[in-house]
Amino acid sequence: MTTMAAILKRKPTALISVPPEARIREVVVVLAEKRIGAVVVQSPNSDLLGILSERDVVRSLAANGAATLEMEASQLMTRAPTTATPSTTVFEAENLMTDGRFRHLPIVDGGKLVGVVSIGDVVKSLIETQTHEVRSLREYVNGSA
């Protein structure tokens, strides 16, 4: 069973985060430059404070207009986001993300943030697992015919 640890091993090790006082105009630049959909918001001690996604920014733009760009990350972030551990399976992560209606899942190990997994990472892993199982079944059926 594939776990979050296995997915994190395949991802770049750099964790993209911003401080809570970062202006949204700065956060948007980070999202665009890194081509990512969310950033974690961390304290100076690297504590996970929240997560801020493109959706959060868009919702605020709809409600507040251009004033959103001068807001701080702490104002728009999801506080105390749902997290998983490295031993969380892809099936468990998929359920958490689907039920919670979010696309980015921080992975925490021993109280320390070790990475973020996206719904795309989870779906890719599920497809790879299913492809492998189908291949194995075909080989079994063809070998025993």
Summary of the structure (lengths in Angstrom):
residues: 145
radius of gyration: 18.2
end to end distance: 28.6
largest distance: 67.8
contacts: 414
relative contact order: 0.18
helix: 52%
strand: 23%
